[in-house]
Amino acid sequence: MTKRMPAKRRYLASSPFQPKPAEVIEQYAVGDRVSHDTYGVGRVIDQDGSAVTVNFGSQTVRVASPFHKMERL
């Protein structure tokens, strides 16, 4: 089953509301140190398109994009 993305909303130029800014998805390279909310501190060991594999010491986890719970150190 594929995940469908909702259609982008169109905003009128005269609208008093501002459109939401485009979400920037952070890119990680092999060797980057990262911190994850659940798993702690780790190092990126593989990058596969929209996902990265991170070694957290006690376990290796594949984290899919977008990386809401992970940040670069």
mmCIF file of the N, C-alpha and C atoms, coordinates in Angstrom:
data_MODEL
# 
_entry.id   MODEL 
# 
loop_
_atom_site.group_PDB 
_atom_site.id 
_atom_site.type_symbol 
_atom_site.label_atom_id 
_atom_site.label_alt_id 
_atom_site.label_comp_id 
_atom_site.label_asym_id 
_atom_site.label_entity_id 
_atom_site.label_seq_id 
_atom_site.pdbx_PDB_ins_code 
_atom_site.Cartn_x 
_atom_site.Cartn_y 
_atom_site.Cartn_z 
_atom_site.occupancy 
_atom_site.B_iso_or_equiv 
_atom_site.pdbx_formal_charge 
_atom_site.auth_seq_id 
_atom_site.auth_comp_id 
_atom_site.auth_asym_id 
_atom_site.auth_atom_id 
_atom_site.pdbx_PDB_model_num 
ATOM 1   N N  . MET A 1 1  ? 0.840  -1.165 0.000  1.00 0.00 ? 1  MET A N  1 
ATOM 2   C CA . MET A 1 1  ? 0.000  0.000  0.000  1.00 0.00 ? 1  MET A CA 1 
ATOM 3   C C  . MET A 1 1  ? 0.892  1.236  0.000  1.00 0.00 ? 1  MET A C  1 
ATOM 4   N N  . THR A 1 2  ? 0.640  2.141  -0.909 1.00 0.00 ? 2  THR A N  1 
ATOM 5   C CA . THR A 1 2  ? 1.471  3.332  -1.008 1.00 0.00 ? 2  THR A CA 1 
ATOM 6   C C  . THR A 1 2  ? 0.843  4.480  -0.240 1.00 0.00 ? 2  THR A C  1 
ATOM 7   N N  . LYS A 1 3  ? 1.692  5.340  0.244  1.00 0.00 ? 3  LYS A N  1 
ATOM 8   C CA . LYS A 1 3  ? 1.241  6.499  0.997  1.00 0.00 ? 3  LYS A CA 1 
ATOM 9   C C  . LYS A 1 3  ? 1.016  7.645  0.024  1.00 0.00 ? 3  LYS A C  1 
ATOM 10  N N  . ARG A 1 4  ? -0.168 8.199  0.020  1.00 0.00 ? 4  ARG A N  1 
ATOM 11  C CA . ARG A 1 4  ? -0.495 9.289  -0.888 1.00 0.00 ? 4  ARG A CA 1 
ATOM 12  C C  . ARG A 1 4  ? -0.229 10.618 -0.203 1.00 0.00 ? 4  ARG A C  1 
ATOM 13  N N  . MET A 1 5  ? 0.380  11.511 -0.942 1.00 0.00 ? 5  MET A N  1 
ATOM 14  C CA . MET A 1 5  ? 0.634  12.843 -0.429 1.00 0.00 ? 5  MET A CA 1 
ATOM 15  C C  . MET A 1 5  ? -0.559 13.731 -0.786 1.00 0.00 ? 5  MET A C  1 
ATOM 16  N N  . PRO A 1 6  ? -1.015 14.566 0.137  1.00 0.00 ? 6  PRO A N  1 
ATOM 17  C CA . PRO A 1 6  ? -2.142 15.448 -0.170 1.00 0.00 ? 6  PRO A CA 1 
ATOM 18  C C  . PRO A 1 6  ? -1.737 16.495 -1.200 1.00 0.00 ? 6  PRO A C  1 
ATOM 19  N N  . ALA A 1 7  ? -2.708 16.948 -1.968 1.00 0.00 ? 7  ALA A N  1 
ATOM 20  C CA . ALA A 1 7  ? -2.447 17.974 -2.974 1.00 0.00 ? 7  ALA A CA 1 
ATOM 21  C C  . ALA A 1 7  ? -2.056 19.275 -2.280 1.00 0.00 ? 7  ALA A C  1 
ATOM 22  N N  . LYS A 1 8  ? -1.185 20.044 -2.928 1.00 0.00 ? 8  LYS A N  1 
ATOM 23  C CA . LYS A 1 8  ? -0.777 21.318 -2.350 1.00 0.00 ? 8  LYS A CA 1 
ATOM 24  C C  . LYS A 1 8  ? -1.944 22.295 -2.425 1.00 0.00 ? 8  LYS A C  1 
ATOM 25  N N  . ARG A 1 9  ? -2.118 23.039 -1.369 1.00 0.00 ? 9  ARG A N  1 
ATOM 26  C CA . ARG A 1 9  ? -3.181 24.030 -1.339 1.00 0.00 ? 9  ARG A CA 1 
ATOM 27  C C  . ARG A 1 9  ? -2.764 25.252 -2.130 1.00 0.00 ? 9  ARG A C  1 
ATOM 28  N N  . ARG A 1 10 ? -3.723 25.815 -2.816 1.00 0.00 ? 10 ARG A N  1 
ATOM 29  C CA . ARG A 1 10 ? -3.457 27.054 -3.538 1.00 0.00 ? 10 ARG A CA 1 
ATOM 30  C C  . ARG A 1 10 ? -3.927 28.220 -2.674 1.00 0.00 ? 10 ARG A C  1 
ATOM 31  N N  . TYR A 1 11 ? -3.169 29.275 -2.676 1.00 0.00 ? 11 TYR A N  1 
ATOM 32  C CA . TYR A 1 11 ? -3.494 30.449 -1.890 1.00 0.00 ? 11 TYR A CA 1 
ATOM 33  C C  . TYR A 1 11 ? -3.721 31.625 -2.821 1.00 0.00 ? 11 TYR A C  1 
ATOM 34  N N  . LEU A 1 12 ? -4.728 32.412 -2.518 1.00 0.00 ? 12 LEU A N  1 
ATOM 35  C CA . LEU A 1 12 ? -4.995 33.609 -3.299 1.00 0.00 ? 12 LEU A CA 1 
ATOM 36  C C  . LEU A 1 12 ? -3.987 34.684 -2.926 1.00 0.00 ? 12 LEU A C  1 
ATOM 37  N N  . ALA A 1 13 ? -3.602 35.476 -3.903 1.00 0.00 ? 13 ALA A N  1 
ATOM 38  C CA . ALA A 1 13 ? -2.641 36.545 -3.650 1.00 0.00 ? 13 ALA A CA 1 
ATOM 39  C C  . ALA A 1 13 ? -3.204 37.559 -2.664 1.00 0.00 ? 13 ALA A C  1 
ATOM 40  N N  . SER A 1 14 ? -4.516 37.715 -2.642 1.00 0.00 ? 14 SER A N  1 
ATOM 41  C CA . SER A 1 14 ? -5.137 38.693 -1.752 1.00 0.00 ? 14 SER A CA 1 
ATOM 42  C C  . SER A 1 14 ? -5.478 38.115 -0.378 1.00 0.00 ? 14 SER A C  1 
ATOM 43  N N  . SER A 1 15 ? -5.114 36.880 -0.123 1.00 0.00 ? 15 SER A N  1 
ATOM 44  C CA . SER A 1 15 ? -5.435 36.233 1.144  1.00 0.00 ? 15 SER A CA 1 
ATOM 45  C C  . SER A 1 15 ? -4.636 36.858 2.288  1.00 0.00 ? 15 SER A C  1 
ATOM 46  N N  . PRO A 1 16 ? -5.277 37.080 3.446  1.00 0.00 ? 16 PRO A N  1 
ATOM 47  C CA . PRO A 1 16 ? -4.544 37.633 4.587  1.00 0.00 ? 16 PRO A CA 1 
ATOM 48  C C  . PRO A 1 16 ? -3.668 36.586 5.280  1.00 0.00 ? 16 PRO A C  1 
ATOM 49  N N  . PHE A 1 17 ? -3.825 35.319 4.917  1.00 0.00 ? 17 PHE A N  1 
ATOM 50  C CA . PHE A 1 17 ? -3.052 34.245 5.530  1.00 0.00 ? 17 PHE A CA 1 
ATOM 51  C C  . PHE A 1 17 ? -1.869 33.883 4.653  1.00 0.00 ? 17 PHE A C  1 
ATOM 52  N N  . GLN A 1 18 ? -0.743 33.644 5.269  1.00 0.00 ? 18 GLN A N  1 
ATOM 53  C CA . GLN A 1 18 ? 0.464  33.275 4.539  1.00 0.00 ? 18 GLN A CA 1 
ATOM 54  C C  . GLN A 1 18 ? 0.502  31.762 4.348  1.00 0.00 ? 18 GLN A C  1 
ATOM 55  N N  . PRO A 1 19 ? 0.951  31.295 3.171  1.00 0.00 ? 19 PRO A N  1 
ATOM 56  C CA . PRO A 1 19 ? 1.088  29.844 2.987  1.00 0.00 ? 19 PRO A CA 1 
ATOM 57  C C  . PRO A 1 19 ? 2.202  29.311 3.878  1.00 0.00 ? 19 PRO A C  1 
ATOM 58  N N  . LYS A 1 20 ? 2.105  28.029 4.220  1.00 0.00 ? 20 LYS A N  1 
ATOM 59  C CA . LYS A 1 20 ? 3.135  27.402 5.036  1.00 0.00 ? 20 LYS A CA 1 
ATOM 60  C C  . LYS A 1 20 ? 4.432  27.332 4.236  1.00 0.00 ? 20 LYS A C  1 
ATOM 61  N N  . PRO A 1 21 ? 5.570  27.609 4.869  1.00 0.00 ? 21 PRO A N  1 
ATOM 62  C CA . PRO A 1 21 ? 6.842  27.492 4.145  1.00 0.00 ? 21 PRO A CA 1 
ATOM 63  C C  . PRO A 1 21 ? 7.117  26.036 3.791  1.00 0.00 ? 21 PRO A C  1 
ATOM 64  N N  . ALA A 1 22 ? 7.830  25.837 2.694  1.00 0.00 ? 22 ALA A N  1 
ATOM 65  C CA . ALA A 1 22 ? 8.172  24.480 2.261  1.00 0.00 ? 22 ALA A CA 1 
ATOM 66  C C  . ALA A 1 22 ? 9.064  23.825 3.311  1.00 0.00 ? 22 ALA A C  1 
ATOM 67  N N  . GLU A 1 23 ? 8.767  22.586 3.637  1.00 0.00 ? 23 GLU A N  1 
ATOM 68  C CA . GLU A 1 23 ? 9.532  21.863 4.651  1.00 0.00 ? 23 GLU A CA 1 
ATOM 69  C C  . GLU A 1 23 ? 10.877 21.443 4.067  1.00 0.00 ? 23 GLU A C  1 
ATOM 70  N N  . VAL A 1 24 ? 11.945 21.780 4.765  1.00 0.00 ? 24 VAL A N  1 
ATOM 71  C CA . VAL A 1 24 ? 13.287 21.424 4.320  1.00 0.00 ? 24 VAL A CA 1 
ATOM 72  C C  . VAL A 1 24 ? 13.680 20.113 4.991  1.00 0.00 ? 24 VAL A C  1 
ATOM 73  N N  . ILE A 1 25 ? 13.985 19.111 4.181  1.00 0.00 ? 25 ILE A N  1 
ATOM 74  C CA . ILE A 1 25 ? 14.392 17.816 4.714  1.00 0.00 ? 25 ILE A CA 1 
ATOM 75  C C  . ILE A 1 25 ? 15.912 17.787 4.766  1.00 0.00 ? 25 ILE A C  1 
ATOM 76  N N  . GLU A 1 26 ? 16.443 17.588 5.955  1.00 0.00 ? 26 GLU A N  1 
ATOM 77  C CA . GLU A 1 26 ? 17.890 17.605 6.139  1.00 0.00 ? 26 GLU A CA 1 
ATOM 78  C C  . GLU A 1 26 ? 18.528 16.374 5.500  1.00 0.00 ? 26 GLU A C  1 
ATOM 79  N N  . GLN A 1 27 ? 19.678 16.579 4.883  1.00 0.00 ? 27 GLN A N  1 
ATOM 80  C CA . GLN A 1 27 ? 20.426 15.494 4.250  1.00 0.00 ? 27 GLN A CA 1 
ATOM 81  C C  . GLN A 1 27 ? 21.584 15.105 5.162  1.00 0.00 ? 27 GLN A C  1 
ATOM 82  N N  . TYR A 1 28 ? 21.828 13.809 5.270  1.00 0.00 ? 28 TYR A N  1 
ATOM 83  C CA . TYR A 1 28 ? 22.921 13.301 6.099  1.00 0.00 ? 28 TYR A CA 1 
ATOM 84  C C  . TYR A 1 28 ? 23.916 12.560 5.223  1.00 0.00 ? 28 TYR A C  1 
ATOM 85  N N  . ALA A 1 29 ? 25.180 12.661 5.584  1.00 0.00 ? 29 ALA A N  1 
ATOM 86  C CA . ALA A 1 29 ? 26.244 11.966 4.861  1.00 0.00 ? 29 ALA A CA 1 
ATOM 87  C C  . ALA A 1 29 ? 26.806 10.867 5.758  1.00 0.00 ? 29 ALA A C  1 
ATOM 88  N N  . VAL A 1 30 ? 27.427 9.886  5.126  1.00 0.00 ? 30 VAL A N  1 
ATOM 89  C CA . VAL A 1 30 ? 28.051 8.795  5.877  1.00 0.00 ? 30 VAL A CA 1 
ATOM 90  C C  . VAL A 1 30 ? 29.138 9.388  6.773  1.00 0.00 ? 30 VAL A C  1 
ATOM 91  N N  . GLY A 1 31 ? 29.114 9.021  8.042  1.00 0.00 ? 31 GLY A N  1 
ATOM 92  C CA . GLY A 1 31 ? 30.089 9.524  9.005  1.00 0.00 ? 31 GLY A CA 1 
ATOM 93  C C  . GLY A 1 31 ? 29.562 10.638 9.890  1.00 0.00 ? 31 GLY A C  1 
ATOM 94  N N  . ASP A 1 32 ? 28.401 11.214 9.561  1.00 0.00 ? 32 ASP A N  1 
ATOM 95  C CA . ASP A 1 32 ? 27.825 12.274 10.392 1.00 0.00 ? 32 ASP A CA 1 
ATOM 96  C C  . ASP A 1 32 ? 27.410 11.715 11.747 1.00 0.00 ? 32 ASP A C  1 
ATOM 97  N N  . ARG A 1 33 ? 27.689 12.481 12.814 1.00 0.00 ? 33 ARG A N  1 
ATOM 98  C CA . ARG A 1 33 ? 27.210 12.108 14.148 1.00 0.00 ? 33 ARG A CA 1 
ATOM 99  C C  . ARG A 1 33 ? 25.829 12.724 14.312 1.00 0.00 ? 33 ARG A C  1 
ATOM 100 N N  . VAL A 1 34 ? 24.893 11.933 14.834 1.00 0.00 ? 34 VAL A N  1 
ATOM 101 C CA . VAL A 1 34 ? 23.515 12.380 14.980 1.00 0.00 ? 34 VAL A CA 1 
ATOM 102 C C  . VAL A 1 34 ? 22.996 12.046 16.373 1.00 0.00 ? 34 VAL A C  1 
ATOM 103 N N  . SER A 1 35 ? 21.936 12.734 16.758 1.00 0.00 ? 35 SER A N  1 
ATOM 104 C CA . SER A 1 35 ? 21.250 12.456 18.012 1.00 0.00 ? 35 SER A CA 1 
ATOM 105 C C  . SER A 1 35 ? 19.789 12.171 17.684 1.00 0.00 ? 35 SER A C  1 
ATOM 106 N N  . HIS A 1 36 ? 19.281 11.048 18.190 1.00 0.00 ? 36 HIS A N  1 
ATOM 107 C CA . HIS A 1 36 ? 17.904 10.639 17.957 1.00 0.00 ? 36 HIS A CA 1 
ATOM 108 C C  . HIS A 1 36 ? 17.157 10.671 19.286 1.00 0.00 ? 36 HIS A C  1 
ATOM 109 N N  . ASP A 1 37 ? 15.901 11.125 19.267 1.00 0.00 ? 37 ASP A N  1 
ATOM 110 C CA . ASP A 1 37 ? 15.119 11.246 20.501 1.00 0.00 ? 37 ASP A CA 1 
ATOM 111 C C  . ASP A 1 37 ? 14.939 9.914  21.220 1.00 0.00 ? 37 ASP A C  1 
ATOM 112 N N  . THR A 1 38 ? 14.814 8.821  20.478 1.00 0.00 ? 38 THR A N  1 
ATOM 113 C CA . THR A 1 38 ? 14.567 7.512  21.083 1.00 0.00 ? 38 THR A CA 1 
ATOM 114 C C  . THR A 1 38 ? 15.842 6.721  21.318 1.00 0.00 ? 38 THR A C  1 
ATOM 115 N N  . TYR A 1 39 ? 16.756 6.711  20.332 1.00 0.00 ? 39 TYR A N  1 
ATOM 116 C CA . TYR A 1 39 ? 17.924 5.827  20.368 1.00 0.00 ? 39 TYR A CA 1 
ATOM 117 C C  . TYR A 1 39 ? 19.180 6.480  20.931 1.00 0.00 ? 39 TYR A C  1 
ATOM 118 N N  . GLY A 1 40 ? 19.240 7.798  21.002 1.00 0.00 ? 40 GLY A N  1 
ATOM 119 C CA . GLY A 1 40 ? 20.409 8.481  21.545 1.00 0.00 ? 40 GLY A CA 1 
ATOM 120 C C  . GLY A 1 40 ? 21.380 8.924  20.465 1.00 0.00 ? 40 GLY A C  1 
ATOM 121 N N  . VAL A 1 41 ? 22.670 8.919  20.790 1.00 0.00 ? 41 VAL A N  1 
ATOM 122 C CA . VAL A 1 41 ? 23.718 9.402  19.891 1.00 0.00 ? 41 VAL A CA 1 
ATOM 123 C C  . VAL A 1 41 ? 24.239 8.254  19.044 1.00 0.00 ? 41 VAL A C  1 
ATOM 124 N N  . GLY A 1 42 ? 24.456 8.539  17.753 1.00 0.00 ? 42 GLY A N  1 
ATOM 125 C CA . GLY A 1 42 ? 24.966 7.512  16.856 1.00 0.00 ? 42 GLY A CA 1 
ATOM 126 C C  . GLY A 1 42 ? 25.703 8.122  15.684 1.00 0.00 ? 42 GLY A C  1 
ATOM 127 N N  . ARG A 1 43 ? 26.120 7.252  14.756 1.00 0.00 ? 43 ARG A N  1 
ATOM 128 C CA . ARG A 1 43 ? 26.862 7.694  13.572 1.00 0.00 ? 43 ARG A CA 1 
ATOM 129 C C  . ARG A 1 43 ? 26.218 7.073  12.336 1.00 0.00 ? 43 ARG A C  1 
ATOM 130 N N  . VAL A 1 44 ? 26.035 7.900  11.283 1.00 0.00 ? 44 VAL A N  1 
ATOM 131 C CA . VAL A 1 44 ? 25.450 7.428  10.031 1.00 0.00 ? 44 VAL A CA 1 
ATOM 132 C C  . VAL A 1 44 ? 26.448 6.503  9.352  1.00 0.00 ? 44 VAL A C  1 
ATOM 133 N N  . ILE A 1 45 ? 26.012 5.272  9.027  1.00 0.00 ? 45 ILE A N  1 
ATOM 134 C CA . ILE A 1 45 ? 26.910 4.312  8.385  1.00 0.00 ? 45 ILE A CA 1 
ATOM 135 C C  . ILE A 1 45 ? 26.506 4.003  6.948  1.00 0.00 ? 45 ILE A C  1 
ATOM 136 N N  . ASP A 1 46 ? 25.278 4.381  6.546  1.00 0.00 ? 46 ASP A N  1 
ATOM 137 C CA . ASP A 1 46 ? 24.833 4.137  5.173  1.00 0.00 ? 46 ASP A CA 1 
ATOM 138 C C  . ASP A 1 46 ? 23.722 5.112  4.829  1.00 0.00 ? 46 ASP A C  1 
ATOM 139 N N  . GLN A 1 47 ? 23.706 5.549  3.565  1.00 0.00 ? 47 GLN A N  1 
ATOM 140 C CA . GLN A 1 47 ? 22.664 6.444  3.076  1.00 0.00 ? 47 GLN A CA 1 
ATOM 141 C C  . GLN A 1 47 ? 22.008 5.781  1.877  1.00 0.00 ? 47 GLN A C  1 
ATOM 142 N N  . ASP A 1 48 ? 20.683 5.637  1.940  1.00 0.00 ? 48 ASP A N  1 
ATOM 143 C CA . ASP A 1 48 ? 19.955 4.954  0.877  1.00 0.00 ? 48 ASP A CA 1 
ATOM 144 C C  . ASP A 1 48 ? 18.785 5.819  0.433  1.00 0.00 ? 48 ASP A C  1 
ATOM 145 N N  . GLY A 1 49 ? 19.030 6.771  -0.441 1.00 0.00 ? 49 GLY A N  1 
ATOM 146 C CA . GLY A 1 49 ? 17.960 7.624  -0.959 1.00 0.00 ? 49 GLY A CA 1 
ATOM 147 C C  . GLY A 1 49 ? 17.266 8.407  0.134  1.00 0.00 ? 49 GLY A C  1 
ATOM 148 N N  . SER A 1 50 ? 16.078 7.962  0.526  1.00 0.00 ? 50 SER A N  1 
ATOM 149 C CA . SER A 1 50 ? 15.286 8.703  1.503  1.00 0.00 ? 50 SER A CA 1 
ATOM 150 C C  . SER A 1 50 ? 15.429 8.162  2.924  1.00 0.00 ? 50 SER A C  1 
ATOM 151 N N  . ALA A 1 51 ? 16.408 7.316  3.166  1.00 0.00 ? 51 ALA A N  1 
ATOM 152 C CA . ALA A 1 51 ? 16.617 6.767  4.508  1.00 0.00 ? 51 ALA A CA 1 
ATOM 153 C C  . ALA A 1 51 ? 18.109 6.675  4.800  1.00 0.00 ? 51 ALA A C  1 
ATOM 154 N N  . VAL A 1 52 ? 18.436 6.659  6.086  1.00 0.00 ? 52 VAL A N  1 
ATOM 155 C CA . VAL A 1 52 ? 19.821 6.473  6.510  1.00 0.00 ? 52 VAL A CA 1 
ATOM 156 C C  . VAL A 1 52 ? 19.868 5.350  7.535  1.00 0.00 ? 52 VAL A C  1 
ATOM 157 N N  . THR A 1 53 ? 20.990 4.650  7.564  1.00 0.00 ? 53 THR A N  1 
ATOM 158 C CA . THR A 1 53 ? 21.216 3.614  8.565  1.00 0.00 ? 53 THR A CA 1 
ATOM 159 C C  . THR A 1 53 ? 22.191 4.179  9.581  1.00 0.00 ? 53 THR A C  1 
ATOM 160 N N  . VAL A 1 54 ? 21.812 4.111  10.860 1.00 0.00 ? 54 VAL A N  1 
ATOM 161 C CA . VAL A 1 54 ? 22.601 4.724  11.919 1.00 0.00 ? 54 VAL A CA 1 
ATOM 162 C C  . VAL A 1 54 ? 23.001 3.661  12.933 1.00 0.00 ? 54 VAL A C  1 
ATOM 163 N N  . ASN A 1 55 ? 24.282 3.669  13.314 1.00 0.00 ? 55 ASN A N  1 
ATOM 164 C CA . ASN A 1 55 ? 24.796 2.771  14.346 1.00 0.00 ? 55 ASN A CA 1 
ATOM 165 C C  . ASN A 1 55 ? 24.747 3.525  15.671 1.00 0.00 ? 55 ASN A C  1 
ATOM 166 N N  . PHE A 1 56 ? 23.920 3.033  16.596 1.00 0.00 ? 56 PHE A N  1 
ATOM 167 C CA . PHE A 1 56 ? 23.779 3.662  17.904 1.00 0.00 ? 56 PHE A CA 1 
ATOM 168 C C  . PHE A 1 56 ? 24.557 2.926  18.983 1.00 0.00 ? 56 PHE A C  1 
ATOM 169 N N  . GLY A 1 57 ? 25.530 2.116  18.584 1.00 0.00 ? 57 GLY A N  1 
ATOM 170 C CA . GLY A 1 57 ? 26.337 1.378  19.552 1.00 0.00 ? 57 GLY A CA 1 
ATOM 171 C C  . GLY A 1 57 ? 25.741 0.019  19.847 1.00 0.00 ? 57 GLY A C  1 
ATOM 172 N N  . SER A 1 58 ? 24.636 -0.016 20.560 1.00 0.00 ? 58 SER A N  1 
ATOM 173 C CA . SER A 1 58 ? 24.014 -1.291 20.916 1.00 0.00 ? 58 SER A CA 1 
ATOM 174 C C  . SER A 1 58 ? 23.126 -1.842 19.808 1.00 0.00 ? 58 SER A C  1 
ATOM 175 N N  . GLN A 1 59 ? 22.732 -0.991 18.873 1.00 0.00 ? 59 GLN A N  1 
ATOM 176 C CA . GLN A 1 59 ? 21.880 -1.446 17.776 1.00 0.00 ? 59 GLN A CA 1 
ATOM 177 C C  . GLN A 1 59 ? 22.067 -0.570 16.549 1.00 0.00 ? 59 GLN A C  1 
ATOM 178 N N  . THR A 1 60 ? 21.715 -1.122 15.394 1.00 0.00 ? 60 THR A N  1 
ATOM 179 C CA . THR A 1 60 ? 21.757 -0.391 14.136 1.00 0.00 ? 60 THR A CA 1 
ATOM 180 C C  . THR A 1 60 ? 20.325 -0.225 13.661 1.00 0.00 ? 60 THR A C  1 
ATOM 181 N N  . VAL A 1 61 ? 19.944 1.026  13.330 1.00 0.00 ? 61 VAL A N  1 
ATOM 182 C CA . VAL A 1 61 ? 18.560 1.333  12.982 1.00 0.00 ? 61 VAL A CA 1 
ATOM 183 C C  . VAL A 1 61 ? 18.517 2.067  11.651 1.00 0.00 ? 61 VAL A C  1 
ATOM 184 N N  . ARG A 1 62 ? 17.549 1.687  10.808 1.00 0.00 ? 62 ARG A N  1 
ATOM 185 C CA . ARG A 1 62 ? 17.301 2.396  9.550  1.00 0.00 ? 62 ARG A CA 1 
ATOM 186 C C  . ARG A 1 62 ? 16.222 3.433  9.829  1.00 0.00 ? 62 ARG A C  1 
ATOM 187 N N  . VAL A 1 63 ? 16.554 4.708  9.635  1.00 0.00 ? 63 VAL A N  1 
ATOM 188 C CA . VAL A 1 63 ? 15.637 5.806  9.916  1.00 0.00 ? 63 VAL A CA 1 
ATOM 189 C C  . VAL A 1 63 ? 15.184 6.391  8.588  1.00 0.00 ? 63 VAL A C  1 
ATOM 190 N N  . ALA A 1 64 ? 13.874 6.411  8.362  1.00 0.00 ? 64 ALA A N  1 
ATOM 191 C CA . ALA A 1 64 ? 13.320 6.907  7.107  1.00 0.00 ? 64 ALA A CA 1 
ATOM 192 C C  . ALA A 1 64 ? 13.100 8.414  7.163  1.00 0.00 ? 64 ALA A C  1 
ATOM 193 N N  . SER A 1 65 ? 13.128 9.031  5.990  1.00 0.00 ? 65 SER A N  1 
ATOM 194 C CA . SER A 1 65 ? 12.873 10.459 5.854  1.00 0.00 ? 65 SER A CA 1 
ATOM 195 C C  . SER A 1 65 ? 11.373 10.706 5.966  1.00 0.00 ? 65 SER A C  1 
ATOM 196 N N  . PRO A 1 66 ? 10.922 11.802 6.491  1.00 0.00 ? 66 PRO A N  1 
ATOM 197 C CA . PRO A 1 66 ? 11.654 12.922 7.076  1.00 0.00 ? 66 PRO A CA 1 
ATOM 198 C C  . PRO A 1 66 ? 12.141 12.584 8.485  1.00 0.00 ? 66 PRO A C  1 
ATOM 199 N N  . PHE A 1 67 ? 13.230 13.189 8.851  1.00 0.00 ? 67 PHE A N  1 
ATOM 200 C CA . PHE A 1 67 ? 13.922 12.847 10.091 1.00 0.00 ? 67 PHE A CA 1 
ATOM 201 C C  . PHE A 1 67 ? 13.489 13.784 11.218 1.00 0.00 ? 67 PHE A C  1 
ATOM 202 N N  . HIS A 1 68 ? 12.230 13.683 11.657 1.00 0.00 ? 68 HIS A N  1 
ATOM 203 C CA . HIS A 1 68 ? 11.710 14.596 12.672 1.00 0.00 ? 68 HIS A CA 1 
ATOM 204 C C  . HIS A 1 68 ? 12.374 14.415 14.030 1.00 0.00 ? 68 HIS A C  1 
ATOM 205 N N  . LYS A 1 69 ? 12.759 13.204 14.371 1.00 0.00 ? 69 LYS A N  1 
ATOM 206 C CA . LYS A 1 69 ? 13.306 12.940 15.708 1.00 0.00 ? 69 LYS A CA 1 
ATOM 207 C C  . LYS A 1 69 ? 14.827 12.902 15.728 1.00 0.00 ? 69 LYS A C  1 
ATOM 208 N N  . MET A 1 70 ? 15.482 13.292 14.626 1.00 0.00 ? 70 MET A N  1 
ATOM 209 C CA . MET A 1 70 ? 16.934 13.169 14.550 1.00 0.00 ? 70 MET A CA 1 
ATOM 210 C C  . MET A 1 70 ? 17.542 14.504 14.138 1.00 0.00 ? 70 MET A C  1 
ATOM 211 N N  . GLU A 1 71 ? 18.689 14.821 14.746 1.00 0.00 ? 71 GLU A N  1 
ATOM 212 C CA . GLU A 1 71 ? 19.395 16.050 14.381 1.00 0.00 ? 71 GLU A CA 1 
ATOM 213 C C  . GLU A 1 71 ? 20.893 15.796 14.342 1.00 0.00 ? 71 GLU A C  1 
ATOM 214 N N  . ARG A 1 72 ? 21.580 16.568 13.502 1.00 0.00 ? 72 ARG A N  1 
ATOM 215 C CA . ARG A 1 72 ? 23.031 16.444 13.344 1.00 0.00 ? 72 ARG A CA 1 
ATOM 216 C C  . ARG A 1 72 ? 23.726 17.118 14.517 1.00 0.00 ? 72 ARG A C  1 
ATOM 217 N N  . LEU A 1 73 ? 24.798 16.502 14.985 1.00 0.00 ? 73 LEU A N  1 
ATOM 218 C CA . LEU A 1 73 ? 25.590 17.081 16.082 1.00 0.00 ? 73 LEU A CA 1 
ATOM 219 C C  . LEU A 1 73 ? 26.770 17.838 15.524 1.00 0.00 ? 73 LEU A C  1 
# 
